[in-house]
Amino acid sequence: MTTHGKHPRKSPNGILRHRQGTPIHATAHHKRGIMAQFSRMRAAGIGALTAFLAVLGPGLLAGLSDDDPAGITTYSILGTDYGYRLLWIIPASTLLLIQFHLMAVRIGAATGKGFAGIIRAHWGRGWGYLAVLGLLFANFGTICAEYAGIAAACGLIGIPAWLSAPIACVLISLVVVFGSFYRIERILLIISSTLALYIAAAILAAPDWQAVWHNALVPHLPVDTLGWIAIAAALGTTLAPWGLAFIQSYAVDKKITVANLGWEKVDVVIGSILTGVIGMAIAIACAATLHRSGIHINDAGDAAIALEPLAGRFATVLFGAGLLGASLLAAAIVPLATAYTIAEGIDAPASLDLDAHHFQLFYAAFIGLSVAAASVVAIPGLPLISLIYSSQVVNAVLLPLHIIALQLLASDKNLMGGAHSGRGTRITGWISIVLVLACIGALMASWLGSA
């Protein structure tokens, strides 16, 4: 196998690299649309902006897709049930999101492998299969949540779930399977822009901005088990294991290299901050209206309806449109993250540029997961809210295993070469892991205490 006329060689850890030290992304095609175009422009000396545009995507898509229907529901309940009191968990989670997304991208760039792929290569097939099963278990409930969000958003204008969920499944599958990497990425980035509607909804809600700033910066601990569950759900929906797996695999598929990491850091930071800002906007809008009026909600669709008499019809439209955009984005991203994981875990090709005219396990996994989730959502009377909310708590419980694995991989000099974590990064990484474990531990202690 050659790449651009150069013969690869193996590093001590067995991962193929170019002579210059750049990893070969063996599972992806080398035609890369926008990436190839901007790389040529950058090589010709045309501006630093083109270098940023070349790597734009993984950070924004992985970050903003965290504001999915499950996330919107979680943030809505956080604001509705607790007002401004627990807002601090969102900026705190955003800092962790930046830290671990950067770590995942760096591992992908240095090794040329996604999360399940590097687990398999570094620790063996057994651990690779375990990573696949863990993420599959955690992700399916979230995929159902994405289609439930589509159904809820379409339900606001009278379209039933049995119709909206299957139609969305078919359309998304056609785009992913038959589209090129560049076209798929462009469509997803356009859809992600609809999330800005939540910022407008928060402004229309006329919140107490002094209380917002105070509670966003000063932590207030929950006083009961439900409060700790809300904290764990917010942490699990912001720093989701599937998001960490997706950003690493997607960076590999896009052929992000160590040389691109400087600009990719900008992409990750922007995407993560926007994720936190939108999450805050959702919680603020609900705290300023629904909490103040003593209204209880079960999902994001309820929040959109309940906002109308309190913040006006336009706020309801913004909330509903944002929910639809978020649902469509995440209904593509979460199955993609899971399909990457499944294919990498069994050492099969995993790329959005694979030939769709022949059977590909990667595409089959994506379609199978999407069809199964859409079918579940279309079942009348299914308790979807419990499934959505509990899936985020499951994410939080599984999160420590994922971030500990990332920390160990990123710190391995033999695996990462010159891109391994420095002393300061390792220390902050372990501090963050301890904080996540403390949060999960407090949830468990509160749970056991109320049992």
N, C-alpha and C positions, 0 to 999 in steps of 0.2 A: 504493500500500500504506500502510495506517495501522496504528498500534498504540495501543490505548486512546484513540482519538480524536485522536491527535497525529500530525501529518505529519512524516515523517523528513526529514532533510537529509543531504547527503553531506559528509564531511570532506575535507580536501585529498588524502588518500590514496585516496579513492573508496569508503570503507567507510561504509555507512549508519549514522546515529546518530539518537537522539532529540534534541529540542531541548535537553534537559538534559544531553546528552553520553553517554547510555547507549546501548550498541550494540543494534541490532535483531538478534535471532537468527533470520534469515529462513528458515532451513531447518527450524525447529521450530514445532510448534503452540503457541498461546498458553495453551491449557488445560494446566496443569501440576500437577494433583493437589496433593500435599503442599506444593509450593513456593508455589502460589497461596494455599492455606489459611494457611500460616504467615506469608506476607507480609501478609495482611489482619490477622492477629492482632498482628503486630509493629507495623503501622501504627496499630492501636487501642491501642497502649501496653502490650501484655501481655508483659512480661518479656523479658530478653535471651536466656534459654534458647531461646525460640521462634526467635529470629534464628539461633542456632547450628543448631537442628534443621532450619531451612529450607535451609541450605547443606550439611548433613551428607550425605556420600555419596561425592563424587568422590575426596577424599583417602583415605578408608578403603578404598573398593573398589579404587582404583588401587594403593594401597600393599599391601594384604593379598593381592591377586591375584598380586603378585610372589612370594609364598610358594606357588607352584603346584607341580605334580609335578616340573617341570624344576628349580625352585628347591629343592624338598625333596630330590631326588636329588643336586643339586650340594652342598647343605649337608651331606647325609649322607656323601657321599664325602669332603668336606673334613674332617669330624670323624673318619671311619673311617680314612682313609689318613694324616692328619697330626696326629691328636690335637688338643690345644689350641693347637698352635704357630701356626696361621694364622687363629685366631679374629679377630684384629684387622681383617681385611678386611671383616667384616660391619658393625661400628659405623662404620668409615670409609665404606663404601658407603652406609650409612643417612644419614650427614650429607650426602652428595652427593644422595641421593634427596630429602631435604627441600628442598635448594637448587633443584634443577631441576624438581621438581614444583610448587613455588611459582612458579617462572618460567613454566612452561607454563600454569598456571591464570591467571596475571596476563595473559598474552598473549591467552588465550581470552576473558577478561572484558573486556579493553580493545578487542578487535577484533570479537568475536562470531563468530570463525572457528576451526575446528580446525587442526591442524598442516598437513595437506596443503592445506586451503583457503587458509590465509594464505600459504603458499609460492606457490601458484598466483596469488593476487591480488597479491602483493608482487613476486615475481621472475619471473612468467610461467608459461604452461601447461607449457612444457618441463620446468622445474624441479619443477612440481607432479606431472607424470607420473613423473619420476625418484624423487620422494619416495614415491609410491605403489608403484612397483616395488621400491624398496629395502625398504620395510616389509613388503610382501607376501612377498618372498624370506626376510626374517628371521623373519617371524611364522608361516609355515606349519609349520616344524619344531616351533615351540613349541605350536601348536594340536594337532599330533599328540601332543606330550608330554602335553597335558592329557587326551586320551582314553586314552593309554597309562596314565596315573595312575588313571583310572576303572577300566580293565581290571585293573590290578595290585591295586587295593583290593578289587574284587569277586572277583578270583581268590583272595584270602585265605579266602573262604568258599565257594569252589568254582564260582563263576559264570564261564564262559569268555568270552574277549574278544570272540568273534564274536557273542555275545548282549548283553553289557553295553554295549559301545561304541555299537552302533546304537540300543539303547533309550534310552540317555542322550542321544544326538543328537536323537532325535525329541522327547523330553520338553523338553529345553532349547530347541529351536527353537519348539515350541508356546508356551512361556512368553514368549520374546522377541518373537515375531511377533504373537501375539494378546493379550499383556498390555499394560497401560498403563505409562507411565513409572514412576508411583508404585508399582504392584504389583511390577514387575520389580525396582526398587531395593530394596524391602522384602524380597523373597525373597532377593536376593543378600546383603544385609546380615545376614540370619538365617543363611545358609549360612556366611558368613565367620566367625561366632562359633565354629564348630567348630575353628578353628585354635588356639584357646586350649588344646586338648587336648595340644598339643606341649609346653607349659610344664609340665604335669603329668608328661609322659613324661620330661622332663629332670630333674625333681626326684626321680622314682623311680629314675633311673639313679645317684643318689648320687655326683655328680662331685666332684673336688678343686676346691673353690670358690676357693681361693687361686691355683691355677694358672689357673683360668678368668679371674679378674680381671687377673692379670698379663699373660696372653697376649692378652686383649681390648684392653688399653691400650698394650702395648709391641709394636711391629711386629717381626716376625722374617721376614727375606726367605727365599723358597724356595731350595733348594740344587740343584734340577734343573729340567728342562723341564716335567715333569709337575706340579711345584709351581706354576710360573708359569701353566700351563694352568688349574690349580685356582683360582688367584687371579683370572685373567681370567674364568673361568666364574662365579665368585661375584659379581664386579663386574657382569657382563652379566646375570645373573639378578636381581640386586637393583635395578639401575638400567637396566631394559630399555627399549629404544626404543619398544616397543609400549605400555608403561605410560605413558611420557611423551606419546605420541600420544593414548592413551585419556583421560587425565585432562584434557587440553585440550579434546578434542571433547565429553567428557561434561559438563564445566563449561559449555560453550556450550549443549548440549542441555538442561541444567537451568536455563539462563538466569541463571547467576551473573554479576553485574555488578561493576564496580569498587567500588560502594558496599558490596557483600557481602564484599569481600576480607578484611577484618579477621577475620571469623568463619571464612571459608574457610581462612585460614592455620592456625587451630586444628585444623580437620578434617585438613588435609594433614600437620601435624606429628604429630598423634596416630596417623594411619594409617601414617606412615613409621616412627615409633618402634615401633609394634606389629609392623611388618614385620621390623625388625631384631631385636626381642626374640624373635619366633618363629623366625627364622632361626638365632639364637644357640642357642635351646633345642634345635633339631634337631641342630645340630653338636655341642653339649655332650652330648646323650644318646648319640650315636654314639661320641664321643671317650671317654666314661667307660666304655663297655661294649665295643663292637666293636673299637676301636683297642687297648684294653688287653688284649684277648684275641687280637689278631693276626688278626682276621677281615677278609676283603675282601668287598665287596659290589659289585653292578652297578647296583642301582636302589633306590628307596625301598621297594618291596615286599620286597626282600631284607632291608633294614634292619629292617622290621617283624617278619619271621620270625626273624631272628638275635637280636633283642632278648629273645625269650621265655625262653631258658635263662639269660640274664644279668640281666634286670631284671624277669622275671615275666610271666605271661600278660596281666595288666592293662595293662602298658606296651605290649605288642604290639597289644592292642585299641585303645588310645588312638592309637598311631601309625597304625594302619590306618584308623581312623575319621577322623582328621585328614587323611590322604591322600585319602580319598573326598570330604570336604568341600572341600578345596583344589582337587581336580580338577574338581568340579562348578562351583565359583565361576569358575575360570580358563577352563573350557570355554565359559562364557558371555562372559567379559570379553575374551579375546584375539580371538575372531572378531568381537566387537563393535568392538574397536579397529581391526581391519583393515577391517571394513565401513564404519566412519566414514571411514577414510582413502581407500578406493576411491571412495566417493560424493563426498566433498569434492574429490578430485583431478580429477573430471570435472564438477564443479559441479552435482551432483545432490542432491536433498533427503536429509538424513541426520539422523534423529531416531527415538527409540523411541515417539513419539506419531504416527507416520505412519499413514495409513489402510491397514490390512492387507488390506482387501477388494479392493484394486486393486494391480496390479503396482508394486512399489517396488524399485529397484535395490539400495537399502540392505539390505532384507530378503533379496533374492536372493543378494547377496554373502555375507551371514551364513550362510544355509542351505547355499550351495555350498561354502564353506570348511569348515563343520562336517561335512557329508556326506563330503567328500573325506578329511578327517582321520580320521573314524571308520572309513572304508573301509580306509585304510592300516593302522590299528591292528589291524583284524580279520584282516589277511593273516597266516597262520601262518608262523613262522620269520623274520619280518622283524627285522633288527637294530635294534630301537627304542632301545636304550640309547645306541648310538653316535649316533643321530639326535638324541636328547634332549640329550646332553651337548655335542655339537658345535654344536647350535643356540644354546646359551648363549654359546659362544665367538664365534659369528658375531654375536650381539647385542653383545658387547663390542667387536668390531672395527668395527661400524657405529655404535656409540654416539657416538664423537667427532663424526661428521658431524651427528648429530641435535642434540647439545648446543651445537655451534658455531652452528648455525642458530638455535636458541633464544636464545643469547646475543646474536647480531646483531639479531634481531627485537625482543627486549626492550629493547635499547639505542637503538632508532630513535625519536627524538622525534616525527617526523612521523607514524609509524604508531601509537605508543602514547599520544601526548599526555602528560597529566600522570602517567600510570602507567608511564612509561619508567624503566629502571633508573638508579639514582643512581650516583655515582662509586664508592662503597664496594662496592655490589652488582656493578658491572662488574668491579672489581679481583678480588673473591673468585671471581667467575664464571670469569675467565680463569685464575686460579690453579688452580681445580678442573679446568678443561679440560686444563691442562698436566699435572696429576697423572694424569688418565685416560690421556693420550697417553703419558706415561712408563711407565705400567703396560703398555699395549699394546706399546710399544716394547721393553720388557724381555722380554715374551713372544716377540716376533719374534726378538730377538737370541738368546734362549735356544734357540729353535726352530732358527735357522740354525746356531748353534754345535754343536748335537747332530746336524745333518744329515750 
